[in-house]
Amino acid sequence: MQRAWLLILVAAVVGTACHRPSEVSRHTIAQSLRGVMVYPRSALVDMSSGDSAGQMTLSSPDAPDTVATWFRANLLLNDWTLETDAKQTDGSIQMYAERKHQPLWITIQRASGAAGSSYTVTGAITGSSDSTADATQRSGSSMSSKRIQRR
């Protein structure tokens, strides 16, 4: 099952990246989000990357709590350690997980102006300065805009 999700993620990255400016590195995104699953029936909204970190924004027709419950279960099933899982005052859900020193930040929120939710998955290449973030950055709220170039 894990390989199927990896193939879906790689296909989404490669297929969508063809329409993106060259600043978005498909290689960086693939390396920084290696082994990361995406929620079923998600649609890719945007991708961005920096030197050693990558981010994908996706949308889902399901509610944020449903998406979060799925991530909680599937992260554990695929050997991720869920370090942080908190609902914010604005209703969004922020998670931080690690697997073999590979960091993963997930932020899930209600879709604006539509039913469902949107969420971002952000990862850093293992061994990079982005993967050795301090405790403040692990919350996901302090990711530097210099590390992730939005396009």
NORJO-V669639 format. One record per pair of residues at least 12 apart in sequence whose C-alpha atoms are under 8 Angstrom apart, sorted by the first residue. I is the first residue (numbers start at 1). GAP is how many residues later the second one is. Records with the same first field share a line. If there is no record, write none. Layout:
# NORJO-V669639
I->GAP / GAP
This chain:
# NORJO-V669639
2->33 / 35 / 76
5->30 / 31 / 32 / 33
6->28 / 29 / 30 / 31
9->27 / 28 / 29
10->20
12->32
13->13 / 16 / 17 / 34
14->12
16->28
17->30
20->131
21->130
23->26 / 126 / 128
24->23 / 24 / 25 / 26 / 125 / 127
25->23 / 24 / 25
28->21 / 22 / 23 / 24 / 25 / 26 / 97
29->19 / 20 / 24 / 25 / 26 / 94
30->24
31->93 / 94
32->20 / 21 / 22 / 90 / 91 / 92 / 93 / 94
33->21 / 22 / 71 / 88 / 89 / 90 / 91 / 92
39->21 / 28 / 31 / 32
41->19 / 20
42->16 / 17 / 18 / 19
43->15 / 16 / 17
44->12 / 13 / 14 / 15
45->12 / 13 / 14
46->12 / 105
47->103 / 104
48->100 / 101 / 102 / 103
49->98 / 99 / 100 / 101
50->96 / 97 / 98 / 99
51->96
52->72 / 73 / 76 / 77 / 78 / 95
53->69 / 70 / 71 / 72 / 77 / 94 / 95
54->68 / 69 / 70 / 94
55->65 / 66 / 67 / 68 / 93
56->64 / 65 / 66
57->61 / 62 / 63 / 64
58->60 / 61 / 62
59->52 / 57 / 58 / 59 / 60
60->56 / 57 / 58
61->54 / 55 / 56
62->53 / 54 / 55
63->47 / 52 / 53 / 54
64->28 / 29 / 44 / 45 / 46 / 52 / 53 / 54
67->41
68->25 / 40
75->22
79->20
80->17 / 18 / 19
81->16 / 17 / 18
82->13 / 14 / 15 / 16
83->12 / 13 / 14 / 15
84->12 / 13 / 55
91->18 / 19
92->15 / 16 / 17 / 18
93->14 / 15 / 16
94->12 / 13 / 14 / 45 / 46
95->12 / 44 / 45
96->42 / 43 / 44
101->25 / 26 / 30
102->21 / 22 / 23 / 24 / 29
103->20 / 21 / 23 / 28
104->17 / 18 / 19 / 20
105->15 / 16 / 17 / 18 / 33 / 34 / 35
106->13 / 14 / 15 / 16 / 34
107->12 / 13 / 14 / 33
108->12
130->17
